[in-house]
Amino acid sequence: MTAASRALSVLALADEAGMNRLRATYDPSPTPAPPTNPQQGTTASLLPSPPSPGTGPRR
């Protein structure tokens, strides 16, 4: 019984690895990597601040 359970676990891991490889090869939009720093992930999604008014061209 234990051998059957281990065999099913190995098959499930192999299937998941195969799906990940297929997704990496054929998925048209790559999935973003999870942020390594939680604080950096929240600020990375925000737009950059606009430039100060003195740096733009004059009309």
PDB file with SEQRES, HELIX, SHEET and CRYST1 records, atoms N, CA, C and O in Angstrom:
SEQRES   1 A   59  MET THR ALA ALA SER ARG ALA LEU SER VAL LEU ALA LEU          
SEQRES   2 A   59  ALA ASP GLU ALA GLY MET ASN ARG LEU ARG ALA THR TYR          
SEQRES   3 A   59  ASP PRO SER PRO THR PRO ALA PRO PRO THR ASN PRO GLN          
SEQRES   4 A   59  GLN GLY THR THR ALA SER LEU LEU PRO SER PRO PRO SER          
SEQRES   5 A   59  PRO GLY THR GLY PRO ARG ARG                                  
HELIX    1 AA1 THR A    2  TYR A   26  1                                  25    
HELIX    2 AA2 PRO A   38  ALA A   44  1                                   7    
HELIX    3 AA3 PRO A   53  THR A   55  5                                   3    
CRYST1    1.000    1.000    1.000  90.00  90.00  90.00 P 1           1          
ATOM      1  N   MET A   1       0.813  -1.183   0.000  1.00  0.00           N  
ATOM      2  CA  MET A   1       0.000   0.000   0.000  1.00  0.00           C  
ATOM      3  C   MET A   1       0.868   1.264   0.000  1.00  0.00           C  
ATOM      4  O   MET A   1       0.547   2.247  -0.667  1.00  0.00           O  
ATOM      5  N   THR A   2       1.958   1.223   0.748  1.00  0.00           N  
ATOM      6  CA  THR A   2       2.858   2.370   0.818  1.00  0.00           C  
ATOM      7  C   THR A   2       3.534   2.603  -0.531  1.00  0.00           C  
ATOM      8  O   THR A   2       3.720   3.745  -0.951  1.00  0.00           O  
ATOM      9  N   ALA A   3       3.893   1.526  -1.197  1.00  0.00           N  
ATOM     10  CA  ALA A   3       4.537   1.662  -2.502  1.00  0.00           C  
ATOM     11  C   ALA A   3       3.588   2.307  -3.513  1.00  0.00           C  
ATOM     12  O   ALA A   3       4.017   3.130  -4.322  1.00  0.00           O  
ATOM     13  N   ALA A   4       2.320   1.948  -3.475  1.00  0.00           N  
ATOM     14  CA  ALA A   4       1.343   2.541  -4.388  1.00  0.00           C  
ATOM     15  C   ALA A   4       1.171   4.029  -4.101  1.00  0.00           C  
ATOM     16  O   ALA A   4       1.047   4.837  -5.022  1.00  0.00           O  
ATOM     17  N   SER A   5       1.165   4.378  -2.835  1.00  0.00           N  
ATOM     18  CA  SER A   5       1.032   5.785  -2.454  1.00  0.00           C  
ATOM     19  C   SER A   5       2.235   6.590  -2.924  1.00  0.00           C  
ATOM     20  O   SER A   5       2.082   7.703  -3.426  1.00  0.00           O  
ATOM     21  N   ARG A   6       3.415   6.039  -2.765  1.00  0.00           N  
ATOM     22  CA  ARG A   6       4.632   6.732  -3.217  1.00  0.00           C  
ATOM     23  C   ARG A   6       4.655   6.848  -4.742  1.00  0.00           C  
ATOM     24  O   ARG A   6       5.075   7.870  -5.283  1.00  0.00           O  
ATOM     25  N   ALA A   7       4.207   5.807  -5.425  1.00  0.00           N  
ATOM     26  CA  ALA A   7       4.181   5.852  -6.888  1.00  0.00           C  
ATOM     27  C   ALA A   7       3.228   6.934  -7.374  1.00  0.00           C  
ATOM     28  O   ALA A   7       3.536   7.649  -8.327  1.00  0.00           O  
ATOM     29  N   LEU A   8       2.082   7.059  -6.731  1.00  0.00           N  
ATOM     30  CA  LEU A   8       1.140   8.110  -7.108  1.00  0.00           C  
ATOM     31  C   LEU A   8       1.721   9.494  -6.833  1.00  0.00           C  
ATOM     32  O   LEU A   8       1.505  10.420  -7.616  1.00  0.00           O  
ATOM     33  N   SER A   9       2.451   9.646  -5.736  1.00  0.00           N  
ATOM     34  CA  SER A   9       3.085  10.920  -5.425  1.00  0.00           C  
ATOM     35  C   SER A   9       4.129  11.282  -6.482  1.00  0.00           C  
ATOM     36  O   SER A   9       4.225  12.436  -6.900  1.00  0.00           O  
ATOM     37  N   VAL A  10       4.893  10.308  -6.900  1.00  0.00           N  
ATOM     38  CA  VAL A  10       5.911  10.547  -7.932  1.00  0.00           C  
ATOM     39  C   VAL A  10       5.251  10.917  -9.255  1.00  0.00           C  
ATOM     40  O   VAL A  10       5.722  11.816  -9.952  1.00  0.00           O  
ATOM     41  N   LEU A  11       4.180  10.240  -9.601  1.00  0.00           N  
ATOM     42  CA  LEU A  11       3.468  10.554 -10.841  1.00  0.00           C  
ATOM     43  C   LEU A  11       2.858  11.955 -10.784  1.00  0.00           C  
ATOM     44  O   LEU A  11       2.872  12.674 -11.783  1.00  0.00           O  
ATOM     45  N   ALA A  12       2.332  12.344  -9.645  1.00  0.00           N  
ATOM     46  CA  ALA A  12       1.752  13.680  -9.511  1.00  0.00           C  
ATOM     47  C   ALA A  12       2.831  14.749  -9.652  1.00  0.00           C  
ATOM     48  O   ALA A  12       2.606  15.766 -10.308  1.00  0.00           O  
ATOM     49  N   LEU A  13       3.994  14.535  -9.047  1.00  0.00           N  
ATOM     50  CA  LEU A  13       5.097  15.492  -9.179  1.00  0.00           C  
ATOM     51  C   LEU A  13       5.589  15.585 -10.629  1.00  0.00           C  
ATOM     52  O   LEU A  13       5.872  16.676 -11.126  1.00  0.00           O  
ATOM     53  N   ALA A  14       5.685  14.449 -11.293  1.00  0.00           N  
ATOM     54  CA  ALA A  14       6.125  14.444 -12.679  1.00  0.00           C  
ATOM     55  C   ALA A  14       5.118  15.159 -13.573  1.00  0.00           C  
ATOM     56  O   ALA A  14       5.509  15.887 -14.485  1.00  0.00           O  
ATOM     57  N   ASP A  15       3.834  14.960 -13.321  1.00  0.00           N  
ATOM     58  CA  ASP A  15       2.802  15.626 -14.109  1.00  0.00           C  
ATOM     59  C   ASP A  15       2.860  17.136 -13.895  1.00  0.00           C  
ATOM     60  O   ASP A  15       2.744  17.899 -14.855  1.00  0.00           O  
ATOM     61  N   GLU A  16       3.036  17.573 -12.662  1.00  0.00           N  
ATOM     62  CA  GLU A  16       3.124  19.007 -12.368  1.00  0.00           C  
ATOM     63  C   GLU A  16       4.355  19.620 -13.030  1.00  0.00           C  
ATOM     64  O   GLU A  16       4.280  20.725 -13.568  1.00  0.00           O  
ATOM     65  N   ALA A  17       5.474  18.922 -12.996  1.00  0.00           N  
ATOM     66  CA  ALA A  17       6.683  19.429 -13.633  1.00  0.00           C  
ATOM     67  C   ALA A  17       6.498  19.515 -15.143  1.00  0.00           C  
ATOM     68  O   ALA A  17       6.967  20.462 -15.773  1.00  0.00           O  
ATOM     69  N   GLY A  18       5.822  18.536 -15.722  1.00  0.00           N  
ATOM     70  CA  GLY A  18       5.555  18.564 -17.161  1.00  0.00           C  
ATOM     71  C   GLY A  18       4.645  19.715 -17.545  1.00  0.00           C  
ATOM     72  O   GLY A  18       4.856  20.361 -18.572  1.00  0.00           O  
ATOM     73  N   MET A  19       3.635  19.975 -16.727  1.00  0.00           N  
ATOM     74  CA  MET A  19       2.722  21.087 -17.000  1.00  0.00           C  
ATOM     75  C   MET A  19       3.461  22.429 -16.887  1.00  0.00           C  
ATOM     76  O   MET A  19       3.241  23.331 -17.696  1.00  0.00           O  
ATOM     77  N   ASN A  20       4.326  22.555 -15.895  1.00  0.00           N  
ATOM     78  CA  ASN A  20       5.097  23.789 -15.747  1.00  0.00           C  
ATOM     79  C   ASN A  20       6.015  24.013 -16.948  1.00  0.00           C  
ATOM     80  O   ASN A  20       6.181  25.141 -17.413  1.00  0.00           O  
ATOM     81  N   ARG A  21       6.603  22.936 -17.440  1.00  0.00           N  
ATOM     82  CA  ARG A  21       7.495  23.066 -18.603  1.00  0.00           C  
ATOM     83  C   ARG A  21       6.707  23.440 -19.858  1.00  0.00           C  
ATOM     84  O   ARG A  21       7.145  24.286 -20.637  1.00  0.00           O  
ATOM     85  N   LEU A  22       5.545  22.810 -20.053  1.00  0.00           N  
ATOM     86  CA  LEU A  22       4.707  23.149 -21.199  1.00  0.00           C  
ATOM     87  C   LEU A  22       4.205  24.590 -21.102  1.00  0.00           C  
ATOM     88  O   LEU A  22       4.171  25.305 -22.104  1.00  0.00           O  
ATOM     89  N   ARG A  23       3.820  25.011 -19.911  1.00  0.00           N  
ATOM     90  CA  ARG A  23       3.326  26.371 -19.728  1.00  0.00           C  
ATOM     91  C   ARG A  23       4.449  27.369 -20.016  1.00  0.00           C  
ATOM     92  O   ARG A  23       4.213  28.402 -20.642  1.00  0.00           O  
ATOM     93  N   ALA A  24       5.648  27.072 -19.571  1.00  0.00           N  
ATOM     94  CA  ALA A  24       6.779  27.975 -19.815  1.00  0.00           C  
ATOM     95  C   ALA A  24       7.102  28.064 -21.299  1.00  0.00           C  
ATOM     96  O   ALA A  24       7.540  29.111 -21.775  1.00  0.00           O  
ATOM     97  N   THR A  25       6.890  26.980 -22.033  1.00  0.00           N  
ATOM     98  CA  THR A  25       7.212  26.966 -23.456  1.00  0.00           C  
ATOM     99  C   THR A  25       6.128  27.619 -24.298  1.00  0.00           C  
ATOM    100  O   THR A  25       6.442  28.389 -25.206  1.00  0.00           O  
ATOM    101  N   TYR A  26       4.862  27.333 -24.021  1.00  0.00           N  
ATOM    102  CA  TYR A  26       3.785  27.724 -24.922  1.00  0.00           C  
ATOM    103  C   TYR A  26       2.878  28.842 -24.421  1.00  0.00           C  
ATOM    104  O   TYR A  26       2.035  29.320 -25.180  1.00  0.00           O  
ATOM    105  N   ASP A  27       3.018  29.271 -23.179  1.00  0.00           N  
ATOM    106  CA  ASP A  27       2.156  30.336 -22.658  1.00  0.00           C  
ATOM    107  C   ASP A  27       2.552  31.666 -23.300  1.00  0.00           C  
ATOM    108  O   ASP A  27       3.705  32.079 -23.176  1.00  0.00           O  
ATOM    109  N   PRO A  28       1.629  32.348 -23.983  1.00  0.00           N  
ATOM    110  CA  PRO A  28       1.994  33.592 -24.669  1.00  0.00           C  
ATOM    111  C   PRO A  28       2.338  34.727 -23.718  1.00  0.00           C  
ATOM    112  O   PRO A  28       3.131  35.599 -24.073  1.00  0.00           O  
ATOM    113  N   SER A  29       1.772  34.741 -22.539  1.00  0.00           N  
ATOM    114  CA  SER A  29       2.089  35.806 -21.591  1.00  0.00           C  
ATOM    115  C   SER A  29       2.795  35.202 -20.387  1.00  0.00           C  
ATOM    116  O   SER A  29       2.201  34.414 -19.652  1.00  0.00           O  
ATOM    117  N   PRO A  30       4.048  35.560 -20.180  1.00  0.00           N  
ATOM    118  CA  PRO A  30       4.766  34.984 -19.041  1.00  0.00           C  
ATOM    119  C   PRO A  30       4.177  35.485 -17.723  1.00  0.00           C  
ATOM    120  O   PRO A  30       3.750  36.635 -17.610  1.00  0.00           O  
ATOM    121  N   THR A  31       4.164  34.614 -16.753  1.00  0.00           N  
ATOM    122  CA  THR A  31       3.641  34.995 -15.449  1.00  0.00           C  
ATOM    123  C   THR A  31       4.723  35.764 -14.703  1.00  0.00           C  
ATOM    124  O   THR A  31       5.896  35.396 -14.762  1.00  0.00           O  
ATOM    125  N   PRO A  32       4.345  36.817 -14.008  1.00  0.00           N  
ATOM    126  CA  PRO A  32       5.352  37.592 -13.265  1.00  0.00           C  
ATOM    127  C   PRO A  32       5.898  36.797 -12.087  1.00  0.00           C  
ATOM    128  O   PRO A  32       5.184  36.018 -11.456  1.00  0.00           O  
ATOM    129  N   ALA A  33       7.156  37.007 -11.812  1.00  0.00           N  
ATOM    130  CA  ALA A  33       7.779  36.332 -10.681  1.00  0.00           C  
ATOM    131  C   ALA A  33       7.306  36.982  -9.393  1.00  0.00           C  
ATOM    132  O   ALA A  33       7.129  38.199  -9.345  1.00  0.00           O  
ATOM    133  N   PRO A  34       7.102  36.202  -8.362  1.00  0.00           N  
ATOM    134  CA  PRO A  34       6.686  36.802  -7.096  1.00  0.00           C  
ATOM    135  C   PRO A  34       7.794  37.691  -6.553  1.00  0.00           C  
ATOM    136  O   PRO A  34       8.972  37.360  -6.693  1.00  0.00           O  
ATOM    137  N   PRO A  35       7.441  38.813  -5.937  1.00  0.00           N  
ATOM    138  CA  PRO A  35       8.472  39.718  -5.421  1.00  0.00           C  
ATOM    139  C   PRO A  35       9.246  39.072  -4.282  1.00  0.00           C  
ATOM    140  O   PRO A  35       8.670  38.375  -3.447  1.00  0.00           O  
ATOM    141  N   THR A  36      10.550  39.307  -4.252  1.00  0.00           N  
ATOM    142  CA  THR A  36      11.376  38.753  -3.191  1.00  0.00           C  
ATOM    143  C   THR A  36      11.270  39.591  -1.933  1.00  0.00           C  
ATOM    144  O   THR A  36      11.384  39.065  -0.826  1.00  0.00           O  
ATOM    145  N   ASN A  37      11.053  40.888  -2.087  1.00  0.00           N  
ATOM    146  CA  ASN A  37      10.896  41.792  -0.954  1.00  0.00           C  
ATOM    147  C   ASN A  37       9.450  42.278  -0.948  1.00  0.00           C  
ATOM    148  O   ASN A  37       9.035  42.922  -1.911  1.00  0.00           O  
ATOM    149  N   PRO A  38       8.662  41.998   0.093  1.00  0.00           N  
ATOM    150  CA  PRO A  38       7.250  42.398   0.088  1.00  0.00           C  
ATOM    151  C   PRO A  38       7.059  43.902  -0.060  1.00  0.00           C  
ATOM    152  O   PRO A  38       6.115  44.337  -0.720  1.00  0.00           O  
ATOM    153  N   GLN A  39       7.927  44.699   0.536  1.00  0.00           N  
ATOM    154  CA  GLN A  39       7.788  46.152   0.417  1.00  0.00           C  
ATOM    155  C   GLN A  39       8.100  46.599  -1.000  1.00  0.00           C  
ATOM    156  O   GLN A  39       7.455  47.514  -1.512  1.00  0.00           O  
ATOM    157  N   GLN A  40       9.071  45.977  -1.641  1.00  0.00           N  
ATOM    158  CA  GLN A  40       9.435  46.346  -3.009  1.00  0.00           C  
ATOM    159  C   GLN A  40       8.323  45.970  -3.977  1.00  0.00           C  
ATOM    160  O   GLN A  40       8.109  46.683  -4.958  1.00  0.00           O  
ATOM    161  N   GLY A  41       7.622  44.895  -3.739  1.00  0.00           N  
ATOM    162  CA  GLY A  41       6.555  44.465  -4.636  1.00  0.00           C  
ATOM    163  C   GLY A  41       5.398  45.439  -4.672  1.00  0.00           C  
ATOM    164  O   GLY A  41       4.774  45.616  -5.718  1.00  0.00           O  
ATOM    165  N   THR A  42       5.100  46.073  -3.550  1.00  0.00           N  
ATOM    166  CA  THR A  42       3.976  46.998  -3.535  1.00  0.00           C  
ATOM    167  C   THR A  42       4.335  48.305  -4.217  1.00  0.00           C  
ATOM    168  O   THR A  42       3.479  48.911  -4.862  1.00  0.00           O  
ATOM    169  N   THR A  43       5.570  48.756  -4.095  1.00  0.00           N  
ATOM    170  CA  THR A  43       5.956  50.015  -4.727  1.00  0.00           C  
ATOM    171  C   THR A  43       6.296  49.823  -6.195  1.00  0.00           C  
ATOM    172  O   THR A  43       6.229  50.777  -6.970  1.00  0.00           O  
ATOM    173  N   ALA A  44       6.655  48.619  -6.592  1.00  0.00           N  
ATOM    174  CA  ALA A  44       7.004  48.375  -7.986  1.00  0.00           C  
ATOM    175  C   ALA A  44       5.773  48.465  -8.885  1.00  0.00           C  
ATOM    176  O   ALA A  44       5.906  48.764 -10.072  1.00  0.00           O  
ATOM    177  N   SER A  45       4.582  48.214  -8.347  1.00  0.00           N  
ATOM    178  CA  SER A  45       3.380  48.260  -9.163  1.00  0.00           C  
ATOM    179  C   SER A  45       2.844  49.678  -9.326  1.00  0.00           C  
ATOM    180  O   SER A  45       1.965  49.907 -10.156  1.00  0.00           O  
ATOM    181  N   LEU A  46       3.353  50.628  -8.556  1.00  0.00           N  
ATOM    182  CA  LEU A  46       2.897  52.006  -8.650  1.00  0.00           C  
ATOM    183  C   LEU A  46       3.599  52.717  -9.806  1.00  0.00           C  
ATOM    184  O   LEU A  46       4.710  52.352 -10.193  1.00  0.00           O  
ATOM    185  N   LEU A  47       2.946  53.718 -10.339  1.00  0.00           N  
ATOM    186  CA  LEU A  47       3.555  54.508 -11.406  1.00  0.00           C  
ATOM    187  C   LEU A  47       4.647  55.398 -10.837  1.00  0.00           C  
ATOM    188  O   LEU A  47       4.580  55.782  -9.670  1.00  0.00           O  
ATOM    189  N   PRO A  48       5.657  55.736 -11.642  1.00  0.00           N  
ATOM    190  CA  PRO A  48       6.700  56.620 -11.144  1.00  0.00           C  
ATOM    191  C   PRO A  48       6.142  58.024 -10.940  1.00  0.00           C  
ATOM    192  O   PRO A  48       5.163  58.406 -11.581  1.00  0.00           O  
ATOM    193  N   SER A  49       6.752  58.778 -10.065  1.00  0.00           N  
ATOM    194  CA  SER A  49       6.270  60.134  -9.802  1.00  0.00           C  
ATOM    195  C   SER A  49       6.559  61.018 -11.010  1.00  0.00           C  
ATOM    196  O   SER A  49       7.564  60.815 -11.691  1.00  0.00           O  
ATOM    197  N   PRO A  50       5.703  61.988 -11.288  1.00  0.00           N  
ATOM    198  CA  PRO A  50       5.915  62.861 -12.444  1.00  0.00           C  
ATOM    199  C   PRO A  50       7.124  63.762 -12.213  1.00  0.00           C  
ATOM    200  O   PRO A  50       7.488  64.028 -11.067  1.00  0.00           O  
ATOM    201  N   PRO A  51       7.748  64.231 -13.289  1.00  0.00           N  
ATOM    202  CA  PRO A  51       8.913  65.095 -13.114  1.00  0.00           C  
ATOM    203  C   PRO A  51       8.474  66.439 -12.522  1.00  0.00           C  
ATOM    204  O   PRO A  51       7.314  66.835 -12.624  1.00  0.00           O  
ATOM    205  N   SER A  52       9.422  67.112 -11.911  1.00  0.00           N  
ATOM    206  CA  SER A  52       9.102  68.414 -11.327  1.00  0.00           C  
ATOM    207  C   SER A  52       8.809  69.412 -12.443  1.00  0.00           C  
ATOM    208  O   SER A  52       9.323  69.243 -13.549  1.00  0.00           O  
ATOM    209  N   PRO A  53       8.003  70.443 -12.197  1.00  0.00           N  
ATOM    210  CA  PRO A  53       7.601  71.377 -13.243  1.00  0.00           C  
ATOM    211  C   PRO A  53       8.768  72.134 -13.870  1.00  0.00           C  
ATOM    212  O   PRO A  53       8.653  72.578 -15.012  1.00  0.00           O  
ATOM    213  N   GLY A  54       9.877  72.297 -13.172  1.00  0.00           N  
ATOM    214  CA  GLY A  54      10.989  73.073 -13.698  1.00  0.00           C  
ATOM    215  C   GLY A  54      11.824  72.347 -14.740  1.00  0.00           C  
ATOM    216  O   GLY A  54      12.647  72.982 -15.400  1.00  0.00           O  
ATOM    217  N   THR A  55      11.642  71.016 -14.919  1.00  0.00           N  
ATOM    218  CA  THR A  55      12.503  70.275 -15.856  1.00  0.00           C  
ATOM    219  C   THR A  55      11.890  70.144 -17.238  1.00  0.00           C  
ATOM    220  O   THR A  55      12.581  69.699 -18.155  1.00  0.00           O  
ATOM    221  N   GLY A  56      10.636  70.507 -17.436  1.00  0.00           N  
ATOM    222  CA  GLY A  56       9.980  70.352 -18.732  1.00  0.00           C  
ATOM    223  C   GLY A  56      10.321  71.480 -19.687  1.00  0.00           C  
ATOM    224  O   GLY A  56      10.837  72.515 -19.265  1.00  0.00           O  
ATOM    225  N   PRO A  57      10.039  71.291 -20.972  1.00  0.00           N  
ATOM    226  CA  PRO A  57      10.314  72.353 -21.961  1.00  0.00           C  
ATOM    227  C   PRO A  57       9.368  73.537 -21.751  1.00  0.00           C  
ATOM    228  O   PRO A  57       8.218  73.356 -21.350  1.00  0.00           O  
ATOM    229  N   ARG A  58       9.847  74.723 -22.017  1.00  0.00           N  
ATOM    230  CA  ARG A  58       9.052  75.939 -21.875  1.00  0.00           C  
ATOM    231  C   ARG A  58       8.319  76.232 -23.168  1.00  0.00           C  
ATOM    232  O   ARG A  58       8.821  75.939 -24.254  1.00  0.00           O  
ATOM    233  N   ARG A  59       7.138  76.807 -23.056  1.00  0.00           N  
ATOM    234  CA  ARG A  59       6.380  77.165 -24.259  1.00  0.00           C  
ATOM    235  C   ARG A  59       6.375  78.651 -24.459  1.00  0.00           C  
ATOM    236  O   ARG A  59       5.785  79.142 -25.421  1.00  0.00           O  
TER     237      ARG A  59                                                      
END                                                                             
